Amino acid sequence: MVNYCVTVFTSDRVGATTFNNVFIKLVGTNGESERKWLVSLRGASAFVKGATASFTVSCPTSIGKLVLVEVDKKSLPLFPEDSWFPAKVEVKSPEGDVYNFPIYRWINDSEVHRFRQGTALTIIQDDHHLGRYSREVELQQRKEDYRWDVYVEGLPHYMKADNPYSLPSEVRFSFTKTTEFLFTASTGLTELQLKGLANSKKSWTDIADIDRVFCCKTTAISEYVQRHWKENAFFGYQYLNGVNPILISRCTDLPKNFPVTDKMVFLHGQSSLSDEMKKGNIFLCDYKRMDGAQANVINGKKQYIVAPLVLLQKTPDDKLMPIAIQLKQEPADDNPIFLPTDSEYDWLLAKIFVRSADFSEHQLNTHLLRTHLLAEVFAVSLLRNIPMVHPLYKLLIPHTRYTMQINFLARRTLISEDGVLTKFSASGGEGMITILRKSLSSVTYSSLCIPEDIAERGMESMPNYYYRDDGLRLWDIILRFVQGILEFHYKNDSEVQQDSELQQWILDIFEHGFLSQAGSGIPERFTTVAELVKFVTMVIFTGSAQHAAVNSGQFDYGGWMPNTPSSLKLPPPTEKGKSSEDTILKTLPDVNVTVQGMATVWLLSKQSSDFVPLGQYPEDHFSEKTPCDLIKEFQKELQVLSTAIKARNEHLEVPYTYMDPEKVENSVAI
């Protein structure tokens, strides 16, 4: 007889304990063990939360190199079947070899579950018949568990689920996350001390009244926003480092539908637009995706969405200043171009309309579509097509954590018929779908890759663009890490081309995420290792760094409502000289719309206590030395960047923290 020492590690997460009987079978290249009941002198405590328990499994002869383990559990008579979350199984063979079997998933039933040895294997490398069979069985089950569905025609497909509890247990929130999220969502208005205002359909009659509401919960940046929101320099700054830093582009040729003249913006003829464009000092923000979207009706009142064009100039002291605003796309007599030289209230009102349009552009395109919905597509395709033993699964699974459930909740509580954004934003309802469809048709592969996006927008040399600076360094760090992992497992382009699981993953993304739009530039298949490295880098960057950049500052910049109104009650002005403070108050959203918006951005900005920062991997999916060393190097590089960002921020009036790796979550989890 030969003995195998089997050690079972139960996760330390809440609820991981099982009191059921646990069984294991070892499967090797030369045979398999009997199904063994794991009995310990510790009795029922062998599989409690955080426990490690060792057992002996005996076989008549060596079963060769271990390929997989089969694990199942059975409830005791008169006892209910419970849920168990084993972390991993470690087996020491009689030859002295140690095999790791990562699990990291809930086992809720009495079925047999197969788990592969920790060495990552592509389908080409998996040459044992039992290994290939286990891949097929695993993916067949996954395709049943993770099914595509259509939310609305023309939008990325999503994972079919009737409620959060119908999601597979391994992608649901932890107990901690569930408890905190529900508490935060249910007490948001109370914690903000706004509950008494939640049903008030009155207009604001004094800016000071908004101030009194706002004082209940603030951040250092939200207080700065409140003091500086009217200033032109801060208006321009937000295009660089606010929550929507991807709209601005350098302007080399003035759009024909934006007839700004030199006399409008250079009063004394000291310069010209053509000269300033040649110097790279003129920038454009075009909200054309808002054009034609049907505005909402809130509190029985028609709301208004505009599709502005905004021209900005970099000044000699490196500030970005707005110099012209046109609130609708087509020039006309009743669509004046507003200028900083106009009356105080004409100019301020024009900027408020722009900031309201930015709310919709940011929430629907920049945030919802380009991070949340795409991250779900990447995750669902991964879980449908890539088995646990595959290196791509091991690399990407930490970056899918909680994404399916947070998106389910977003569809139910934010954009459903009774959702907060549907009921309390100008772009809610039919307008929302119009904007999302336009947004998807405008998404390109290059726009999801920050180095190309920055270059295409001509933003390489704009000073004080911290989103760009931090984002490019993060992209490079992620790229080197991904390149190291994938080049370790794919030695040449042919191996990528022959990996049918990998090719099905990208095809699913192309078809279900980008609706087979070839013009998007999203590949339908991979032909080189370099192509694969770039795409996987984009996937990780989108779900971590990019999401943090466009999500984490929502309360900072949106908590003070006049800076980012979710809706406006009066149409855009058709002539100059008619605006006043009273006009602005009548234009701003009602009290209940304001407080619902504040509560929503507060919830979406609140970090969970089980937050996992970028590059931290509590679950050991990789076991080989090279990937483990690459992970350590990745973490070191992220720490160096974090230190550099903190040092820079010490000297900034408005610190830019959103892409500090310590504050970037591994996945779209909020």
Residue pairs with C-beta under 8 A, 6 or more apart in sequence:
1 58
1 59
1 60
2 58
2 59
2 60
2 61
2 62
2 94
3 56
3 57
3 58
3 94
4 26
4 33
4 56
4 57
4 58
4 59
4 91
4 92
4 93
4 94
5 54
5 55
5 56
5 91
5 92
6 24
6 26
6 36
6 38
6 54
6 55
6 56
6 57
6 89
6 90
6 91
7 52
7 53
7 54
7 55
7 89
7 90
7 91
7 92
8 22
8 24
8 38
8 46
8 47
8 52
8 53
8 54
8 55
8 86
8 89
9 51
9 52
9 86
9 87
9 88
9 89
9 90
10 16
10 17
10 18
10 47
10 48
10 49
10 50
10 51
10 52
10 53
10 84
10 85
10 86
10 87
11 49
11 50
11 85
11 86
11 87
11 104
12 49
12 50
13 49
13 85
13 174
13 175
13 176
14 49
14 174
14 175
14 176
15 49
15 83
15 85
15 175
16 48
16 49
16 50
16 84
16 85
16 86
17 47
17 48
17 49
17 82
17 84
18 47
18 73
18 82
18 83
18 84
18 107
19 44
19 47
19 76
19 79
19 82
20 73
20 74
20 75
20 76
20 79
20 81
20 82
20 84
21 37
21 38
21 73
21 74
21 75
21 76
22 37
22 38
22 46
22 47
22 71
22 72
22 73
22 84
23 35
23 36
23 37
23 38
23 71
23 72
23 73
23 74
24 35
24 36
24 38
24 55
24 57
24 69
24 70
24 71
24 89
25 32
25 33
25 34
25 35
25 36
25 69
25 70
26 32
26 33
26 57
26 59
26 63
26 66
26 69
26 91
27 33
27 63
27 66
27 67
27 68
27 69
27 70
27 130
28 62
28 63
28 64
28 65
28 66
28 67
29 63
29 64
29 65
29 67
29 128
30 61
30 62
30 63
30 64
31 59
31 61
31 63
31 64
32 63
33 57
33 58
33 59
33 63
34 59
35 70
36 55
36 57
38 46
38 53
38 55
39 55
40 46
40 53
40 55
42 51
42 53
45 51
46 53
47 53
47 84
47 86
62 93
62 94
62 95
65 97
66 91
66 93
66 97
66 99
66 117
67 116
67 117
67 128
67 130
67 131
68 101
68 114
68 115
68 116
68 117
68 130
68 131
68 134
69 89
69 91
69 101
69 114
69 115
70 112
70 113
70 114
71 86
71 89
71 103
71 107
71 112
71 113
71 114
71 115
72 107
72 110
72 111
72 112
72 113
73 81
73 84
73 107
73 110
74 110
75 81
75 82
75 110
81 108
81 109
81 110
83 106
83 107
83 108
83 169
84 106
84 107
84 108
85 104
85 105
85 106
85 107
86 103
86 104
86 107
87 102
87 103
87 104
87 619
88 100
88 101
88 102
88 103
88 104
88 118
88 620
89 100
89 101
89 103
89 115
90 98
90 99
90 100
90 101
91 98
91 99
91 101
92 98
92 99
93 99
99 117
99 118
100 117
100 118
100 620
100 623
101 115
101 116
101 117
101 118
102 115
102 118
102 388
102 394
102 619
102 620
102 621
102 623
103 115
104 170
104 619
104 621
105 169
105 170
106 169
106 170
107 113
108 169
114 134
114 137
114 138
115 388
116 131
116 134
116 387
116 388
116 389
117 389
118 620
118 621
118 622
118 623
118 624
119 389
119 623
119 624
120 389
120 390
120 391
120 394
120 489
120 622
120 624
120 627
121 131
121 389
121 390
121 391
122 390
122 391
122 489
122 490
122 495
122 499
122 501
122 502
123 132
123 135
123 390
123 499
123 500
123 501
124 495
124 498
124 499
126 132
126 135
126 389
131 389
134 387
135 387
135 389
135 501
138 387
138 388
139 384
139 385
139 387
139 501
142 383
142 384
142 385
143 384
145 168
145 383
146 159
146 168
146 380
146 383
146 384
147 159
147 160
148 157
148 158
148 159
148 160
148 380
148 512
149 157
149 158
149 159
149 160
150 157
151 157
151 158
151 411
152 433
152 436
154 433
154 436
154 437
154 440
154 515
155 369
155 373
155 433
155 436
155 437
155 440
156 369
156 373
156 374
156 376
156 377
156 440
156 512
156 513
156 514
156 515
157 377
157 512
157 513
158 373
158 376
158 377
158 380
158 407
158 411
159 167
159 376
159 380
159 404
159 407
159 408
161 167
161 404
161 408
163 408
164 172
164 173
164 405
164 408
164 409
165 172
167 404
167 405
167 408
171 379
171 383
171 400
171 402
171 403
171 404
171 405
172 178
172 405
173 181
173 402
173 405
174 610
176 608
176 609
176 610
177 402
177 608
177 610
177 669
180 608
180 609
180 610
181 409
181 608
184 603
184 606
185 413
185 603
188 599
188 600
188 602
188 603
189 195
189 198
189 595
189 599
191 217
191 602
192 216
192 217
192 595
192 598
192 599
192 602
193 216
193 217
194 213
194 216
194 595
194 598
194 599
197 213
197 591
197 592
197 594
197 595
198 592
198 595
198 596
199 592
200 590
200 591
200 592
201 299
201 590
201 591
201 592
202 590
202 591
203 569
203 585
203 586
203 588
203 590
203 591
204 210
204 585
204 588
204 590
204 591
204 594
205 585
206 585
207 562
207 581
207 585
210 560
210 561
210 562
210 594
211 226
213 594
213 595
213 598
214 222
214 226
214 559
214 560
214 561
214 598
217 559
217 602
218 226
218 559
219 555
219 556
219 559
221 553
221 556
221 557
221 654
221 655
222 555
222 556
222 557
222 559
222 560
224 653
224 654
225 234
225 556
225 557
225 559
225 560
225 563
226 560
226 563
228 234
229 235
229 560
229 562
229 563
230 348
230 351
232 321
232 322
232 340
233 319
233 320
233 321
235 322
235 351
235 354
235 355
236 312
236 319
236 320
236 321
236 322
237 319
237 320
237 464
237 654
238 244
238 358
238 557
239 245
239 247
239 248
239 283
239 285
239 312
239 320
240 248
240 320
240 462
240 464
240 465
240 466
240 467
240 468
241 464
241 465
241 466
241 467
241 654
241 656
242 553
242 557
243 362
243 366
243 367
243 549
243 550
243 551
243 553
243 554
243 556
243 557
243 558
244 358
244 361
244 362
244 366
244 550
245 465
245 467
245 468
245 549
245 550
246 366
246 447
246 453
246 457
246 550
247 285
247 286
247 287
247 358
247 361
247 366
248 283
248 284
248 285
248 312
248 457
248 459
249 283
249 284
249 285
249 286
249 456
249 457
249 458
249 459
250 280
250 282
250 283
250 284
250 457
250 458
250 459
250 462
251 277
251 282
251 283
251 284
251 311
252 277
252 458
253 277
254 260
254 273
254 277
254 311
255 284
255 286
255 309
257 309
257 329
257 330
257 331
258 284
258 309
258 311
258 324
258 326
258 331
258 337
259 331
259 337
260 273
260 311
260 323
260 324
260 326
260 337
261 273
262 269
262 271
262 272
262 273
264 324
264 337
264 339
265 273
265 311
265 313
265 323
265 324
265 339
266 272
266 273
267 341
273 282
276 282
276 313
280 314
280 458
280 461
281 313
281 314
282 311
282 312
282 313
282 314
283 311
283 312
283 313
283 314
283 320
283 462
284 309
284 310
284 311
284 312
285 308
285 309
285 310
285 312
285 354
286 309
286 310
287 306
287 307
287 308
287 309
287 310
287 354
287 357
287 358
287 361
288 307
288 329
289 307
289 361
289 365
289 435
289 438
289 439
289 442
290 305
290 306
290 307
290 308
290 357
290 360
290 361
290 427
290 435
291 307
291 328
291 329
292 307
292 434
293 305
293 307
293 360
293 427
293 430
293 431
293 432
293 434
293 435
294 429
294 430
294 431
294 434
295 302
295 303
295 304
295 305
295 426
295 427
295 431
296 303
296 422
296 425
296 426
296 427
296 428
296 429
296 431
296 567
297 303
298 423
298 424
298 426
298 428
298 567
298 589
298 590
298 593
299 590
299 592
299 593
301 569
301 590
302 569
303 426
303 567
303 568
303 569
303 589
304 426
304 567
304 568
304 569
304 570
304 571
304 572
305 356
305 357
305 360
305 426
305 427
305 431
306 327
306 328
306 353
306 354
306 356
306 357
306 572
307 328
307 329
307 357
308 325
308 326
308 327
308 328
308 353
308 354
308 357
309 325
309 326
309 329
310 322
310 324
310 325
310 354
311 322
311 323
311 324
311 325
312 320
312 321
312 322
312 323
313 320
313 321
313 323
314 320
314 321
314 462
314 463
315 321
318 463
318 464
320 462
321 340
322 340
322 351
323 339
323 340
324 337
324 338
324 339
325 337
325 338
325 339
325 350
325 351
325 353
325 354
326 335
326 336
326 337
326 338
327 335
327 338
327 350
327 353
327 354
327 572
327 573
328 335
328 572
331 337
334 574
334 575
335 574
336 573
336 574
336 575
336 576
338 346
338 347
338 350
338 576
339 347
340 347
342 350
342 576
343 576
343 577
343 579
345 579
345 580
345 581
345 583
345 584
346 573
346 576
346 577
346 578
346 579
348 579
348 584
349 573
349 579
349 583
349 584
349 587
350 573
352 562
352 565
352 568
352 584
352 587
352 588
353 568
353 572
355 563
355 564
355 565
356 426
356 564
356 565
356 566
356 567
356 568
358 564
359 425
359 558
359 564
359 565
359 566
360 425
360 426
360 427
360 431
360 435
361 435
362 550
363 421
363 425
363 427
364 427
364 432
364 435
364 436
364 439
365 435
365 436
365 439
365 442
366 550
367 550
367 551
368 410
368 415
368 436
369 436
369 439
369 440
369 443
370 439
370 443
370 448
370 542
370 546
370 550
371 542
371 543
371 546
371 547
371 550
371 551
371 668
372 403
372 406
372 407
372 410
372 547
372 668
373 407
373 513
374 443
374 448
374 513
374 542
375 400
375 403
375 407
375 542
375 543
375 547
375 667
375 668
376 403
376 404
376 407
376 668
377 509
377 512
377 513
378 396
378 400
378 509
378 513
378 539
378 542
378 543
379 396
379 400
379 403
379 404
380 404
380 508
380 512
381 505
381 506
381 508
381 509
381 512
381 513
382 392
382 393
382 396
382 397
382 400
382 505
383 400
384 508
385 501
385 504
385 505
385 508
386 392
386 393
386 396
386 501
386 502
386 505
387 393
387 501
388 394
388 621
390 501
390 502
391 485
391 486
391 488
391 489
391 627
392 486
392 501
392 502
392 505
392 536
393 621
394 621
394 622
394 627
395 482
395 485
395 486
395 536
396 536
396 539
396 540
397 619
397 621
398 612
398 617
398 619
398 621
398 666
398 667
399 539
399 540
399 543
399 544
399 666
399 667
400 543
400 667
401 612
401 666
401 667
401 669
402 667
402 668
402 669
402 670
403 543
403 667
403 668
403 669
406 668
406 669
406 670
407 668
411 419
412 419
413 419
413 420
414 420
414 421
414 422
414 600
415 421
415 422
415 428
415 432
416 422
419 428
420 596
420 597
420 600
421 427
421 428
421 432
421 566
421 600
422 428
422 429
422 432
423 596
424 566
424 567
424 589
424 592
424 593
424 596
424 597
424 600
425 432
425 566
425 567
425 597
426 566
426 567
426 568
427 435
440 514
440 515
441 517
443 514
443 520
444 519
444 520
444 521
445 520
445 521
445 522
445 523
445 538
446 452
446 453
446 456
446 521
447 453
447 456
448 538
448 542
448 546
449 475
449 534
449 537
449 538
449 541
450 468
450 471
450 472
450 475
450 541
450 546
451 472
451 475
454 460
454 468
454 471
454 472
459 465
459 468
460 468
462 468
466 648
466 652
466 656
466 659
467 549
467 656
467 658
467 659
470 641
470 645
470 656
470 659
470 660
471 545
471 546
471 549
471 659
473 641
474 541
474 545
474 614
474 641
474 659
474 661
474 664
475 537
475 541
475 545
477 634
477 637
477 638
477 641
478 537
478 540
478 541
478 544
478 545
479 533
479 534
479 537
480 634
480 637
481 615
481 630
481 631
481 633
481 634
481 637
482 533
482 536
482 537
482 540
483 533
484 626
484 627
484 630
484 633
485 627
485 630
486 529
486 532
486 533
486 536
487 529
487 533
488 624
488 626
488 627
488 630
490 496
490 499
490 529
490 532
492 529
493 527
493 528
493 529
495 529
496 502
496 526
496 527
496 528
496 529
496 531
496 532
497 503
497 525
497 526
497 527
502 526
502 532
503 525
503 526
506 523
506 524
506 525
506 526
506 535
507 524
507 525
509 522
510 516
510 522
510 523
510 524
513 522
514 520
514 522
518 524
523 531
523 535
526 532
526 535
543 666
543 667
543 668
544 614
544 664
544 665
544 666
544 667
545 614
545 659
545 664
547 665
547 668
548 658
548 659
548 663
548 664
548 665
549 658
549 659
551 604
551 605
551 670
552 605
552 607
552 657
552 658
552 663
553 605
553 658
554 601
554 604
554 605
555 598
555 601
555 602
555 604
555 605
556 605
557 563
557 564
558 564
558 597
558 598
558 601
559 598
559 601
559 602
561 588
561 589
561 594
561 597
561 598
562 588
565 588
565 589
565 597
566 589
566 593
566 597
567 589
567 593
568 587
568 588
568 589
569 586
569 587
569 588
569 589
569 590
570 583
570 586
570 587
573 579
573 583
588 594
589 597
604 670
606 670
607 665
607 670
608 669
608 670
611 665
611 669
612 618
612 665
612 666
612 667
613 661
613 662
613 663
613 664
613 665
613 666
614 638
614 661
614 664
614 665
614 666
615 631
615 634
615 635
615 638
615 661
615 666
616 635
616 666
617 631
622 628
622 631
638 661
639 661
641 660
641 661
642 660
642 661
642 662
645 656
645 657
645 659
645 660
646 660
649 655
649 656
649 657
657 663
658 664
